[in-house]
Amino acid sequence: MAVNVILARMGEVTLKGLNRGRFETQLMNNLRYRLRTFGKLAIFQSQSRIWIEAKEEGNPYFEDEERAHELMTAVTQVFGIVSVSLACKFEGDINDIDANAALYVKKHLERNPSHKTFKVECKRGNKSFPMNSPMICEEVGAYILEHFECLSVDVHNPDFILQVEVREFNYVYAGKLMGHRGLPVGTAGKGMLLLSGGIDSPVAGYMMASRGMPIDAVYFHSYPYTSEQAKQKVIDLAKIVSKFSGRMNLYIVDFTKIQLDMVKNSPHDMLTIVMRRVMLQIAQKLALQSDCKCLITGESLGQVASQTLEAIAITNEVADMPILRPLIGMDKEDTIRISRDIGAFDTSILPYEDCCTIFVAKHPKTHPKHADIEEAEKNLDIEAMVKQGAGENLEIIEI
């Protein structure tokens, strides 16, 4: 009897050496956690493949193609997965392969009536099977041509490719849903993301999570100058990022008094730089408390006044841990493309201001020197600001 299963393909994990087992174990754990709401599942690995099956009959995510797409989408959001396919699994010899391949093609053509050409590809993992891969391709292709007069073979540019895999069981499928690649979250040290309501920082968090990094996030909230809608927007963005990065703590810093103090006691053209320096120090304090090894920002070189090389160098000076900027050399359109791809763009462009967009100078200093920052901070109690931001009225939301 044939049943539907999910076939997931691993990517960069397979290039690992002696530590490959640790990466594979983390990937399997992440999959089990991500798919916990899809019923009782059997998830196991064979070579560079991961197979996902229903433990109980009647699981709708395997019986209905639209529901199966929901499950497959969840699998693609787990870093370490290159692609997934919905496959038909069965036992038997070449006659069973022919029959199940024909049944699969029939259903495929019902869903895709415009498809007129095909080719067959085969992987024979079971070396005891009496036919090799080219022989299986030839036999299955001939059987399909015999039973579907509407189809013809095109080995160069077919409408669909019928895949046959012969292992302990046999599998047939066509098409792939592409994943987000990367390395399993949990295989690298933890990072603290400075999360705003814009386009860039959620993408930065996503990109570092794709390198195996679990993340927490910190948001600086200046109520009533920034609204409760702005705060909710950031919470929603954190939820979107967490689909890929897993669970995170979102630290919401009450930044109003701190920011007003800076506005009152710092030159306006240096306000953005001073604010970034204080933010980094607060974020670092929270990072140390939550065992994070680095800070992550969405800065891109030259994008705004506070992102010139001189400004970045001045802000870096206040941090004792690495500051990762995965977007530093990216074009804005590339960042927007990733934002759309992960489902964050529509939320990021909602018209609610964050603290970085209020009290902005018309002509900010773009090439600050040490003398400028010393002058700008001489009337500020930075230590008290950091202590206040990381302690007083700090809100922690588990995402």
Backbone torsions as a table, in degrees:
resi	resn	phi	psi	omega
1	MET	NA	131.4	-179.1
2	ALA	-85.0	142.6	176.2
3	VAL	-133.5	156.9	176.7
4	ASN	-86.9	139.5	176.1
5	VAL	-137.3	162.9	175.4
6	ILE	-102.5	127.4	175.2
7	LEU	-104.9	120.8	177.3
8	ALA	-115.4	138.3	-178.0
9	ARG	-108.5	131.1	177.0
10	MET	-82.5	155.7	-178.4
11	GLY	-117.6	-105.6	-173.0
12	GLU	-60.1	-25.7	179.3
13	VAL	-55.8	-36.0	-176.3
14	THR	-69.8	-11.7	179.0
15	LEU	-87.9	-6.3	-177.9
16	LYS	-70.9	158.5	-178.8
17	GLY	-97.3	-119.0	-175.4
18	LEU	-66.2	-21.8	-179.5
19	ASN	-94.3	11.5	-177.7
20	ARG	-58.3	-37.5	-178.5
21	GLY	-58.4	-38.0	179.6
22	ARG	-64.7	-40.6	179.4
23	PHE	-67.6	-41.2	179.7
24	GLU	-65.5	-40.6	178.7
25	THR	-62.9	-44.1	178.6
26	GLN	-62.9	-40.8	178.8
27	LEU	-62.2	-44.1	179.3
28	MET	-64.3	-41.2	177.7
29	ASN	-62.8	-41.3	179.3
30	ASN	-64.6	-39.7	177.9
31	LEU	-63.4	-46.0	-179.1
32	ARG	-61.2	-40.4	179.3
33	TYR	-67.9	-44.4	-176.9
34	ARG	-65.6	-31.3	-174.0
35	LEU	-101.4	15.0	-174.4
36	ARG	-64.7	-19.2	-177.4
37	THR	-94.5	5.5	-175.9
38	PHE	-103.6	23.4	179.6
39	GLY	92.0	-179.1	-179.5
40	LYS	-77.9	119.5	-174.1
41	LEU	-123.2	146.9	168.2
42	ALA	-101.2	121.8	-178.5
43	ILE	-123.4	117.8	-178.6
44	PHE	-142.5	161.6	-173.1
45	GLN	-116.8	143.6	173.7
46	SER	-143.9	112.9	-176.6
47	GLN	56.6	-124.1	-178.6
48	SER	-96.4	15.3	-178.5
49	ARG	-111.0	148.5	169.6
50	ILE	-123.4	131.2	-178.0
51	TRP	-111.9	134.7	-179.0
52	ILE	-123.8	122.0	-176.7
53	GLU	-131.0	155.1	175.0
54	ALA	-79.1	133.5	177.3
55	LYS	-79.7	-22.4	-176.8
56	GLU	-124.1	148.3	176.8
57	GLU	-68.8	151.3	175.3
58	GLY	87.9	6.3	177.3
59	ASN	-67.3	115.3	-173.3
60	PRO	-64.7	-21.1	-178.1
61	TYR	-75.6	-5.0	176.1
62	PHE	-116.3	-13.7	-176.1
63	GLU	-99.5	-23.2	-178.1
64	ASP	-118.9	129.2	-174.1
65	GLU	-62.8	-38.1	-179.4
66	GLU	-66.6	-41.9	177.0
67	ARG	-69.0	-35.6	176.9
68	ALA	-60.5	-34.5	179.3
69	HIS	-64.4	-34.1	176.1
70	GLU	-61.7	-46.0	179.6
71	LEU	-64.8	-43.0	-179.6
72	MET	-64.3	-37.9	177.7
73	THR	-62.2	-41.6	177.7
74	ALA	-62.1	-38.5	178.6
75	VAL	-64.1	-41.4	-178.7
76	THR	-65.5	-20.9	-179.5
77	GLN	-81.9	-3.0	176.6
78	VAL	-91.3	117.1	-178.4
79	PHE	-62.9	137.8	-175.4
80	GLY	113.1	-14.7	179.9
81	ILE	-98.6	128.2	179.7
82	VAL	-87.5	-44.3	-178.1
83	SER	-162.0	162.9	177.3
84	VAL	-136.5	153.8	176.8
85	SER	-140.3	149.9	171.6
86	LEU	-91.9	116.4	-173.2
87	ALA	-117.8	154.9	174.8
88	CYS	-98.7	124.4	-176.5
89	LYS	-110.4	136.5	-178.9
90	PHE	-161.5	166.6	175.7
91	GLU	-105.7	165.9	172.2
92	GLY	129.6	-174.0	-177.4
93	ASP	-98.5	-162.8	-176.9
94	ILE	-63.2	-30.1	178.0
95	ASN	-65.7	-38.7	177.1
96	ASP	-68.9	-35.6	176.4
97	ILE	-63.9	-44.9	177.8
98	ASP	-57.8	-49.3	-175.1
99	ALA	-64.2	-44.4	-178.5
100	ASN	-72.3	-33.1	175.7
101	ALA	-64.0	-42.0	179.0
102	ALA	-64.4	-41.1	178.4
103	LEU	-64.5	-39.9	178.6
104	TYR	-64.3	-44.3	-179.7
105	VAL	-63.4	-38.2	178.4
106	LYS	-59.0	-46.8	179.1
107	LYS	-66.9	-37.1	179.7
108	HIS	-63.6	-42.0	-179.6
109	LEU	-70.2	-29.5	175.3
110	GLU	-64.9	-34.4	179.5
111	ARG	-85.0	-25.3	-175.8
112	ASN	-132.3	70.7	-174.2
113	PRO	-64.7	-17.4	-179.5
114	SER	-80.3	-11.2	-178.2
115	HIS	-73.7	125.2	-176.4
116	LYS	-123.3	-15.3	-177.8
117	THR	-128.3	154.0	-178.2
118	PHE	-153.5	168.3	167.2
119	LYS	-144.1	161.6	179.9
120	VAL	-114.8	132.8	172.9
121	GLU	-123.5	146.0	-174.9
122	CYS	-136.5	142.1	169.3
123	LYS	-121.2	122.9	-179.3
124	ARG	-109.0	93.1	176.2
125	GLY	-79.2	-25.6	179.0
126	ASN	-89.3	97.2	-174.0
127	LYS	-73.4	-9.1	176.2
128	SER	-84.0	-8.1	177.3
129	PHE	-65.2	133.1	-170.1
130	PRO	-68.4	-12.0	179.1
131	MET	-115.1	141.9	176.4
132	ASN	-84.8	177.5	-173.8
133	SER	-60.5	-47.7	178.2
134	PRO	-60.4	-36.8	179.2
135	MET	-66.1	-40.7	179.2
136	ILE	-64.3	-44.5	178.5
137	CYS	-58.0	-44.8	-178.4
138	GLU	-64.2	-44.0	-178.1
139	GLU	-66.3	-48.3	-177.7
140	VAL	-66.7	-40.0	178.3
141	GLY	-60.5	-43.7	179.1
142	ALA	-64.5	-39.1	-179.6
143	TYR	-64.9	-41.3	179.6
144	ILE	-65.5	-43.8	178.9
145	LEU	-61.0	-37.2	-178.9
146	GLU	-67.5	-33.9	-173.4
147	HIS	-100.6	-7.1	-179.7
148	PHE	-135.2	93.8	-177.3
149	GLU	-67.2	-20.7	-178.8
150	CYS	-75.7	-10.6	-175.0
151	LEU	-105.7	149.8	170.9
152	SER	-137.3	161.8	-177.5
153	VAL	-88.0	136.1	172.7
154	ASP	-139.4	103.7	-174.3
155	VAL	-79.5	-12.4	-176.3
156	HIS	-97.9	-43.0	-176.6
157	ASN	-144.3	65.2	-177.3
158	PRO	-75.6	156.6	174.6
159	ASP	-67.6	-33.1	174.8
160	PHE	-152.3	153.4	178.3
161	ILE	-111.0	121.8	176.9
162	LEU	-87.8	114.9	-178.1
163	GLN	-96.3	134.0	176.3
164	VAL	-123.2	127.7	175.0
165	GLU	-122.1	128.7	179.8
166	VAL	-111.8	107.6	179.6
167	ARG	-128.6	-141.7	173.6
168	GLU	-62.2	-36.2	168.8
169	PHE	-115.8	172.1	176.4
170	ASN	-105.5	150.3	-178.6
171	TYR	-139.4	140.9	169.4
172	VAL	-130.6	143.4	179.3
173	TYR	-165.7	168.2	176.3
174	ALA	-146.2	137.0	176.0
175	GLY	87.9	157.2	-179.8
176	LYS	-138.6	146.5	168.5
177	LEU	-105.5	118.6	-172.4
178	MET	-75.4	141.1	178.3
179	GLY	-95.4	-170.9	-176.8
180	HIS	-102.8	8.0	174.1
181	ARG	57.4	-141.3	176.9
182	GLY	77.1	-165.3	179.9
183	LEU	-116.6	151.6	-177.2
184	PRO	-60.4	131.7	176.3
185	VAL	-61.0	131.5	-177.8
186	GLY	111.2	-4.2	178.7
187	THR	-97.3	-1.4	176.3
188	ALA	-128.7	168.4	178.1
189	GLY	-64.8	163.0	-175.6
190	LYS	-83.8	146.6	179.1
191	GLY	-126.2	156.2	177.1
192	MET	-108.4	116.1	-178.5
193	LEU	-91.4	127.7	170.9
194	LEU	-82.6	101.8	-171.0
195	LEU	-100.9	121.9	175.0
196	SER	-109.9	-171.3	178.6
197	GLY	-94.4	12.1	-176.9
198	GLY	-90.4	-166.6	-177.4
199	ILE	-82.3	-36.3	-165.9
200	ASP	-74.2	-49.3	-170.3
201	SER	-64.9	-38.5	175.0
202	PRO	-61.4	-36.7	177.7
203	VAL	-66.2	-40.0	177.9
204	ALA	-60.9	-43.3	177.4
205	GLY	-62.7	-43.4	177.3
206	TYR	-60.0	-43.7	-176.4
207	MET	-66.8	-39.2	178.7
208	MET	-73.2	-34.0	174.7
209	ALA	-62.5	-32.8	179.7
210	SER	-67.8	-14.2	175.4
211	ARG	-98.3	18.9	174.6
212	GLY	90.4	9.4	-172.6
213	MET	-94.8	117.1	168.3
214	PRO	-67.4	148.5	-178.3
215	ILE	-134.8	147.4	160.6
216	ASP	-107.9	171.2	-177.8
217	ALA	-140.8	151.5	176.8
218	VAL	-128.6	134.9	178.9
219	TYR	-124.1	136.1	-178.4
220	PHE	-102.4	114.9	-171.5
221	HIS	-111.7	124.6	-177.5
222	SER	-115.5	63.6	177.8
223	TYR	-70.5	138.4	6.1
224	PRO	-92.4	6.7	-179.8
225	TYR	-70.3	-28.8	166.8
226	THR	-113.4	141.5	-169.3
227	SER	-86.8	169.4	173.2
228	GLU	-65.8	-27.9	175.1
229	GLN	-64.9	-36.6	177.7
230	ALA	-64.5	-40.5	177.6
231	LYS	-64.0	-45.3	-180.0
232	GLN	-64.3	-35.4	177.2
233	LYS	-58.4	-44.2	180.0
234	VAL	-68.0	-38.6	175.8
235	ILE	-59.9	-42.6	179.0
236	ASP	-64.6	-38.9	177.8
237	LEU	-65.9	-38.4	177.3
238	ALA	-62.5	-38.1	178.4
239	LYS	-65.2	-38.3	178.8
240	ILE	-64.9	-46.5	179.2
241	VAL	-62.8	-37.6	-176.6
242	SER	-67.6	-18.1	173.7
243	LYS	-60.5	-27.8	-179.3
244	PHE	-102.7	-35.7	-173.0
245	SER	-93.2	-13.6	-175.6
246	GLY	87.9	-167.9	-176.6
247	ARG	-60.7	143.2	176.0
248	MET	-145.9	157.1	169.3
249	ASN	-98.7	128.9	176.0
250	LEU	-103.8	114.7	179.5
251	TYR	-93.9	120.8	179.6
252	ILE	-106.2	111.4	-175.8
253	VAL	-91.1	130.5	173.1
254	ASP	-76.5	101.5	-169.2
255	PHE	-102.7	0.0	-170.5
256	THR	-61.9	-55.9	-177.7
257	LYS	-62.0	-39.7	-179.8
258	ILE	-62.9	-45.3	-177.5
259	GLN	-68.7	-39.9	178.4
260	LEU	-64.7	-35.8	176.9
261	ASP	-63.9	-40.9	178.2
262	MET	-66.1	-42.0	179.6
263	VAL	-60.7	-37.9	-177.1
264	LYS	-75.9	-33.1	-168.4
265	ASN	-118.5	8.0	178.0
266	SER	-125.1	150.0	174.6
267	PRO	-59.7	139.6	-173.7
268	HIS	-64.0	-33.4	-177.6
269	ASP	-73.8	-10.9	177.8
270	MET	-108.8	4.1	-172.2
271	LEU	-61.5	-43.1	-177.5
272	THR	-63.9	-41.7	179.6
273	ILE	-65.4	-44.4	178.7
274	VAL	-61.3	-43.6	-179.6
275	MET	-61.7	-43.2	179.6
276	ARG	-62.9	-39.5	179.9
277	ARG	-64.7	-42.4	179.2
278	VAL	-67.3	-41.9	177.9
279	MET	-57.3	-45.4	-178.6
280	LEU	-63.0	-37.9	-179.8
281	GLN	-70.0	-38.9	175.8
282	ILE	-65.7	-45.4	-179.9
283	ALA	-61.3	-39.1	179.2
284	GLN	-65.8	-40.5	178.3
285	LYS	-61.4	-43.8	177.4
286	LEU	-67.5	-36.1	179.4
287	ALA	-62.6	-43.0	179.2
288	LEU	-64.0	-35.2	179.8
289	GLN	-70.8	-25.6	-177.5
290	SER	-109.7	19.2	174.4
291	ASP	63.4	33.0	173.9
292	CYS	-86.5	144.7	-175.5
293	LYS	-101.6	-7.1	-177.8
294	CYS	-159.1	167.0	171.6
295	LEU	-107.0	151.2	-179.8
296	ILE	-128.9	130.3	175.7
297	THR	-128.0	164.4	179.5
298	GLY	-98.8	24.1	-177.1
299	GLU	-70.3	144.1	174.8
300	SER	-128.9	132.1	-172.2
301	LEU	-57.1	123.7	175.4
302	GLY	79.2	3.8	-175.3
303	GLN	-70.4	-42.6	176.6
304	VAL	-136.1	176.1	-173.2
305	ALA	-59.4	-34.6	-177.2
306	SER	-82.9	4.3	-176.6
307	GLN	-117.8	24.3	169.1
308	THR	-75.4	163.7	-178.3
309	LEU	-61.9	-39.4	179.8
310	GLU	-65.6	-42.5	-179.6
311	ALA	-65.8	-40.2	178.6
312	ILE	-64.0	-41.7	179.3
313	ALA	-62.2	-41.5	179.5
314	ILE	-64.4	-41.5	-179.5
315	THR	-71.7	-33.5	179.6
316	ASN	-60.3	-29.4	-172.1
317	GLU	-61.6	-24.3	-174.6
318	VAL	-86.1	-8.5	-175.8
319	ALA	-102.8	140.4	177.3
320	ASP	-102.3	0.0	177.9
321	MET	-121.7	161.7	-179.3
322	PRO	-59.3	143.4	173.5
323	ILE	-113.4	111.9	-178.2
324	LEU	-92.7	133.1	-179.8
325	ARG	-128.5	79.1	-173.3
326	PRO	-63.7	-17.0	-179.5
327	LEU	-97.1	7.9	-166.2
328	ILE	-56.3	-34.4	-178.3
329	GLY	-110.6	15.3	-174.5
330	MET	-92.9	145.3	171.5
331	ASP	-73.7	147.7	-176.9
332	LYS	-59.0	-37.4	-179.7
333	GLU	-64.3	-33.6	176.7
334	ASP	-66.6	-39.7	177.6
335	THR	-64.7	-42.1	178.7
336	ILE	-62.7	-39.3	178.9
337	ARG	-60.6	-44.1	178.4
338	ILE	-66.8	-40.2	178.6
339	SER	-58.5	-42.4	176.7
340	ARG	-65.3	-41.4	-175.5
341	ASP	-63.4	-35.7	-178.3
342	ILE	-92.2	0.3	176.1
343	GLY	82.7	21.0	-177.2
344	ALA	-100.2	-19.0	-168.4
345	PHE	-60.7	-48.0	-176.7
346	ASP	-61.6	-32.9	176.1
347	THR	-75.4	-40.5	-177.5
348	SER	-62.4	-30.4	-176.1
349	ILE	-92.5	4.8	174.4
350	LEU	-60.6	139.4	-167.8
351	PRO	-82.2	58.1	177.0
352	TYR	-118.6	120.0	-174.3
353	GLU	-73.6	146.9	170.6
354	ASP	-107.9	-179.7	-172.0
355	CYS	-66.8	-19.9	-179.5
356	CYS	-77.4	-13.1	-176.1
357	THR	-106.7	-0.6	176.2
358	ILE	-105.0	156.8	-179.1
359	PHE	56.5	36.0	-178.2
360	VAL	-88.2	133.9	179.9
361	ALA	-71.4	146.7	176.4
362	LYS	-66.7	-35.0	-177.8
363	HIS	-131.1	74.2	-179.4
364	PRO	-68.9	152.0	179.6
365	LYS	-74.4	122.9	-175.2
366	THR	-97.4	-17.5	-179.5
367	HIS	-129.5	65.0	-175.3
368	PRO	-67.7	148.7	175.6
369	LYS	-112.1	169.6	-179.0
370	HIS	-59.8	-37.4	179.2
371	ALA	-62.8	-35.0	179.7
372	ASP	-65.7	-44.3	-177.0
373	ILE	-73.5	-33.0	176.3
374	GLU	-63.9	-41.7	178.1
375	GLU	-67.2	-40.1	-176.1
376	ALA	-69.2	-28.3	-175.0
377	GLU	-104.9	1.9	-172.4
378	LYS	-66.2	-26.2	-179.9
379	ASN	-101.2	13.7	-178.6
380	LEU	-111.6	140.2	173.2
381	ASP	-94.7	84.9	-174.0
382	ILE	-62.6	-41.5	-178.8
383	GLU	-59.4	-42.6	178.9
384	ALA	-67.3	-37.7	178.1
385	MET	-61.8	-44.7	-179.4
386	VAL	-64.9	-43.6	179.0
387	LYS	-62.2	-41.6	179.3
388	GLN	-65.7	-46.1	-177.2
389	GLY	-64.8	-35.6	-177.2
390	ALA	-88.9	-1.3	-177.1
391	GLY	-131.8	-55.8	-172.5
392	GLU	-72.6	124.4	177.2
393	ASN	59.7	23.2	177.7
394	LEU	-69.6	128.3	178.0
395	GLU	-108.7	134.8	-179.9
396	ILE	-119.9	122.7	179.5
397	ILE	-117.2	126.0	176.7
398	GLU	-84.9	120.6	-177.7
399	ILE	-100.0	NA	NA
